[in-house]
Amino acid sequence: MAIFLSSSVQEPAADPSSIITTANATSDVAQILYGLSIRGVRAKAVESHAKRSHTKNADRFQIVLESPTLIQRQIANESIAGIWDAILEDYQRAITRDGCCYFCQYDVASLPKPTTCPECGNNLDSYAARRAMRDGQKL
Ligand SMILES: [Zn+2]
């Protein structure tokens, strides 16, 4: 499957409501666009204009709807968690092998799922947290 990455700096920033998710790796972008396309959602990746700050990881790409109709938006929003689940298959939870929060090392082994870490407040079952763990980043 071909992926077209728009890199024009003149392109206006995407309408926030048409942004489905963000990604850093082009392999993730490819899987997201594929996952959306098989659900009938037309989307493209554009390079993010967000400035990288020291406190937060800014993703390189925004996945935006090509035709931001209500139904396309609904399907995309309902699909995106499942698409990330497939990408993050090997990272089911942002928890270390010894049962600690990936972000702050608090012992969460005995807590029920889904788990919001009582120490740092991160939802350890969210795809954002799982992505951060896979990529060796902080949230
Ligand atoms: Zn924590």
py3Dmol code that shows the C-alpha trace and the ligand (Angstrom):
import py3Dmol

protein = """\
ATOM      1  CA  MET A   1       0.000   0.000   0.000  1.00  0.00           C
ATOM      2  CA  ALA A   2       1.308   3.425  -0.902  1.00  0.00           C
ATOM      3  CA  ILE A   3       1.411   6.096   1.740  1.00  0.00           C
ATOM      4  CA  PHE A   4       1.434   9.700   0.773  1.00  0.00           C
ATOM      5  CA  LEU A   5       2.977  11.953   3.339  1.00  0.00           C
ATOM      6  CA  SER A   6       2.281  15.592   2.809  1.00  0.00           C
ATOM      7  CA  SER A   7       5.239  17.648   3.884  1.00  0.00           C
ATOM      8  CA  SER A   8       4.328  21.081   2.602  1.00  0.00           C
ATOM      9  CA  VAL A   9       4.921  23.680   5.280  1.00  0.00           C
ATOM     10  CA  GLN A  10       2.439  26.003   3.564  1.00  0.00           C
ATOM     11  CA  GLU A  11      -0.406  23.633   4.300  1.00  0.00           C
ATOM     12  CA  PRO A  12      -2.722  25.093   6.933  1.00  0.00           C
ATOM     13  CA  ALA A  13      -2.946  23.280  10.257  1.00  0.00           C
ATOM     14  CA  ALA A  14      -5.586  20.574  10.267  1.00  0.00           C
ATOM     15  CA  ASP A  15      -9.001  21.234  11.751  1.00  0.00           C
ATOM     16  CA  PRO A  16      -8.608  19.708  15.252  1.00  0.00           C
ATOM     17  CA  SER A  17     -11.871  17.790  14.903  1.00  0.00           C
ATOM     18  CA  SER A  18     -10.597  15.992  11.791  1.00  0.00           C
ATOM     19  CA  ILE A  19      -7.470  14.706  13.567  1.00  0.00           C
ATOM     20  CA  ILE A  20      -8.007  11.066  14.459  1.00  0.00           C
ATOM     21  CA  THR A  21      -4.727  10.354  16.195  1.00  0.00           C
ATOM     22  CA  THR A  22      -1.052  11.164  15.995  1.00  0.00           C
ATOM     23  CA  ALA A  23       1.952   8.936  15.370  1.00  0.00           C
ATOM     24  CA  ASN A  24       5.714   9.108  15.178  1.00  0.00           C
ATOM     25  CA  ALA A  25       6.734   5.998  13.269  1.00  0.00           C
ATOM     26  CA  THR A  26       5.900   5.700   9.574  1.00  0.00           C
ATOM     27  CA  SER A  27       5.137   2.006  10.157  1.00  0.00           C
ATOM     28  CA  ASP A  28       2.460   3.034  12.655  1.00  0.00           C
ATOM     29  CA  VAL A  29       1.115   5.581  10.169  1.00  0.00           C
ATOM     30  CA  ALA A  30       0.846   2.878   7.503  1.00  0.00           C
ATOM     31  CA  GLN A  31      -1.054   0.536   9.823  1.00  0.00           C
ATOM     32  CA  ILE A  32      -3.422   3.274  10.984  1.00  0.00           C
ATOM     33  CA  LEU A  33      -4.244   4.381   7.435  1.00  0.00           C
ATOM     34  CA  TYR A  34      -4.732   0.756   6.414  1.00  0.00           C
ATOM     35  CA  GLY A  35      -6.926   0.047   9.440  1.00  0.00           C
ATOM     36  CA  LEU A  36      -9.081   3.065   8.660  1.00  0.00           C
ATOM     37  CA  SER A  37      -9.272   2.272   4.938  1.00  0.00           C
ATOM     38  CA  ILE A  38     -10.639  -1.232   5.504  1.00  0.00           C
ATOM     39  CA  ARG A  39     -13.371   0.394   7.586  1.00  0.00           C
ATOM     40  CA  GLY A  40     -14.170   2.747   4.730  1.00  0.00           C
ATOM     41  CA  VAL A  41     -12.559   5.807   6.285  1.00  0.00           C
ATOM     42  CA  ARG A  42     -10.447   7.955   3.985  1.00  0.00           C
ATOM     43  CA  ALA A  43      -7.600   9.551   5.913  1.00  0.00           C
ATOM     44  CA  LYS A  44      -4.116  10.861   5.265  1.00  0.00           C
ATOM     45  CA  ALA A  45      -1.009  11.624   7.279  1.00  0.00           C
ATOM     46  CA  VAL A  46       0.255  15.168   7.473  1.00  0.00           C
ATOM     47  CA  GLU A  47       3.375  16.337   9.208  1.00  0.00           C
ATOM     48  CA  SER A  48       2.517  17.957  12.498  1.00  0.00           C
ATOM     49  CA  HIS A  49       3.228  21.620  12.997  1.00  0.00           C
ATOM     50  CA  ALA A  50       3.308  21.177  16.754  1.00  0.00           C
ATOM     51  CA  LYS A  51       6.501  22.407  18.297  1.00  0.00           C
ATOM     52  CA  ARG A  52       8.454  19.865  20.269  1.00  0.00           C
ATOM     53  CA  SER A  53       8.576  20.940  23.855  1.00  0.00           C
ATOM     54  CA  HIS A  54      10.835  19.576  26.550  1.00  0.00           C
ATOM     55  CA  THR A  55       8.007  18.328  28.703  1.00  0.00           C
ATOM     56  CA  LYS A  56       5.821  16.513  26.192  1.00  0.00           C
ATOM     57  CA  ASN A  57       6.563  14.227  23.268  1.00  0.00           C
ATOM     58  CA  ALA A  58       5.130  15.771  20.135  1.00  0.00           C
ATOM     59  CA  ASP A  59       4.288  13.265  17.438  1.00  0.00           C
ATOM     60  CA  ARG A  60       5.566  13.839  13.947  1.00  0.00           C
ATOM     61  CA  PHE A  61       2.391  12.981  12.056  1.00  0.00           C
ATOM     62  CA  GLN A  62      -1.271  13.787  12.404  1.00  0.00           C
ATOM     63  CA  ILE A  63      -3.743  11.344  10.906  1.00  0.00           C
ATOM     64  CA  VAL A  64      -6.552  13.468   9.498  1.00  0.00           C
ATOM     65  CA  LEU A  65      -9.803  12.683   7.734  1.00  0.00           C
ATOM     66  CA  GLU A  66      -9.895  13.464   4.039  1.00  0.00           C
ATOM     67  CA  SER A  67     -13.623  14.095   4.155  1.00  0.00           C
ATOM     68  CA  PRO A  68     -14.527  15.075   7.722  1.00  0.00           C
ATOM     69  CA  THR A  69     -18.193  14.171   7.554  1.00  0.00           C
ATOM     70  CA  LEU A  70     -20.030  13.201  10.715  1.00  0.00           C
ATOM     71  CA  ILE A  71     -20.222   9.522   9.782  1.00  0.00           C
ATOM     72  CA  GLN A  72     -16.538   9.310   8.786  1.00  0.00           C
ATOM     73  CA  ARG A  73     -15.631  10.955  12.085  1.00  0.00           C
ATOM     74  CA  GLN A  74     -17.804   8.549  14.066  1.00  0.00           C
ATOM     75  CA  ILE A  75     -16.374   5.456  12.382  1.00  0.00           C
ATOM     76  CA  ALA A  76     -12.829   6.752  12.815  1.00  0.00           C
ATOM     77  CA  ASN A  77     -13.292   7.576  16.486  1.00  0.00           C
ATOM     78  CA  GLU A  78     -14.868   4.187  17.163  1.00  0.00           C
ATOM     79  CA  SER A  79     -12.122   2.348  15.278  1.00  0.00           C
ATOM     80  CA  ILE A  80      -8.946   4.022  16.409  1.00  0.00           C
ATOM     81  CA  ALA A  81      -8.555   2.284  19.781  1.00  0.00           C
ATOM     82  CA  GLY A  82      -8.929  -1.106  18.073  1.00  0.00           C
ATOM     83  CA  ILE A  83      -6.398  -0.149  15.416  1.00  0.00           C
ATOM     84  CA  TRP A  84      -3.887   0.879  18.077  1.00  0.00           C
ATOM     85  CA  ASP A  85      -4.651  -2.342  19.980  1.00  0.00           C
ATOM     86  CA  ALA A  86      -3.558  -4.300  16.908  1.00  0.00           C
ATOM     87  CA  ILE A  87      -0.392  -2.228  16.514  1.00  0.00           C
ATOM     88  CA  LEU A  88       0.450  -2.543  20.206  1.00  0.00           C
ATOM     89  CA  GLU A  89      -0.329  -6.247  20.379  1.00  0.00           C
ATOM     90  CA  ASP A  90       2.856  -6.991  22.315  1.00  0.00           C
ATOM     91  CA  TYR A  91       2.297  -4.111  24.725  1.00  0.00           C
ATOM     92  CA  GLN A  92      -0.978  -4.916  26.437  1.00  0.00           C
ATOM     93  CA  ARG A  93      -0.378  -2.683  29.444  1.00  0.00           C
ATOM     94  CA  ALA A  94       2.148  -0.040  30.451  1.00  0.00           C
ATOM     95  CA  ILE A  95       3.347  -2.181  33.326  1.00  0.00           C
ATOM     96  CA  THR A  96       6.850  -3.540  33.875  1.00  0.00           C
ATOM     97  CA  ARG A  97       7.565  -7.266  34.142  1.00  0.00           C
ATOM     98  CA  ASP A  98       7.649  -7.021  37.914  1.00  0.00           C
ATOM     99  CA  GLY A  99       4.207  -5.420  38.067  1.00  0.00           C
ATOM    100  CA  CYS A 100       5.135  -1.774  38.429  1.00  0.00           C
ATOM    101  CA  CYS A 101       3.885   1.325  36.650  1.00  0.00           C
ATOM    102  CA  TYR A 102       6.149   1.973  33.670  1.00  0.00           C
ATOM    103  CA  PHE A 103       6.130   5.709  34.364  1.00  0.00           C
ATOM    104  CA  CYS A 104       6.804   5.960  38.104  1.00  0.00           C
ATOM    105  CA  GLN A 105       7.633   2.373  39.199  1.00  0.00           C
ATOM    106  CA  TYR A 106       4.767   2.306  41.691  1.00  0.00           C
ATOM    107  CA  ASP A 107       3.724  -1.297  42.432  1.00  0.00           C
ATOM    108  CA  VAL A 108       0.347  -1.766  40.716  1.00  0.00           C
ATOM    109  CA  ALA A 109       0.371  -5.595  40.499  1.00  0.00           C
ATOM    110  CA  SER A 110      -2.498  -6.020  42.969  1.00  0.00           C
ATOM    111  CA  LEU A 111      -4.763  -3.341  41.448  1.00  0.00           C
ATOM    112  CA  PRO A 112      -7.778  -4.274  39.289  1.00  0.00           C
ATOM    113  CA  LYS A 113      -7.875  -3.539  35.553  1.00  0.00           C
ATOM    114  CA  PRO A 114      -8.135  -1.089  33.958  1.00  0.00           C
ATOM    115  CA  THR A 115      -5.563   0.602  36.095  1.00  0.00           C
ATOM    116  CA  THR A 116      -5.006   4.266  36.659  1.00  0.00           C
ATOM    117  CA  CYS A 117      -1.767   4.505  38.597  1.00  0.00           C
ATOM    118  CA  PRO A 118      -2.562   5.999  42.030  1.00  0.00           C
ATOM    119  CA  GLU A 119       0.894   7.552  42.157  1.00  0.00           C
ATOM    120  CA  CYS A 120       1.302   9.306  38.777  1.00  0.00           C
ATOM    121  CA  GLY A 121      -2.301   9.222  37.512  1.00  0.00           C
ATOM    122  CA  ASN A 122      -1.554   7.612  34.126  1.00  0.00           C
ATOM    123  CA  ASN A 123      -4.077   5.176  32.691  1.00  0.00           C
ATOM    124  CA  LEU A 124      -1.829   2.157  32.168  1.00  0.00           C
ATOM    125  CA  ASP A 125      -4.253   0.461  29.775  1.00  0.00           C
ATOM    126  CA  SER A 126      -4.660   3.406  27.411  1.00  0.00           C
ATOM    127  CA  TYR A 127      -3.021   3.147  24.021  1.00  0.00           C
ATOM    128  CA  ALA A 128      -1.183   6.389  24.705  1.00  0.00           C
ATOM    129  CA  ALA A 129       0.487   4.834  27.763  1.00  0.00           C
ATOM    130  CA  ARG A 130       1.206   1.567  25.944  1.00  0.00           C
ATOM    131  CA  ARG A 131       2.685   3.435  23.004  1.00  0.00           C
ATOM    132  CA  ALA A 132       4.906   5.456  25.338  1.00  0.00           C
ATOM    133  CA  MET A 133       6.195   2.244  26.918  1.00  0.00           C
ATOM    134  CA  ARG A 134       6.876   0.621  23.559  1.00  0.00           C
ATOM    135  CA  ASP A 135       8.693   3.728  22.323  1.00  0.00           C
ATOM    136  CA  GLY A 136      10.614   4.271  25.562  1.00  0.00           C
ATOM    137  CA  GLN A 137       9.010   7.649  26.142  1.00  0.00           C
ATOM    138  CA  LYS A 138       7.236   9.478  28.927  1.00  0.00           C
ATOM    139  CA  LEU A 139       3.698  10.803  28.630  1.00  0.00           C
TER     140      LEU A 139
END
"""
ligand_1 = """\
1
ZN
Zn 2.643 5.561 37.971
"""
view = py3Dmol.view(width=600, height=400)
view.addModel(protein, "pdb")
view.setStyle({"model": 0}, {"cartoon": {"style": "trace"}})
view.addModel(ligand_1, "xyz")
view.setStyle({"model": 1}, {"stick": {}})
view.zoomTo()
view.show()
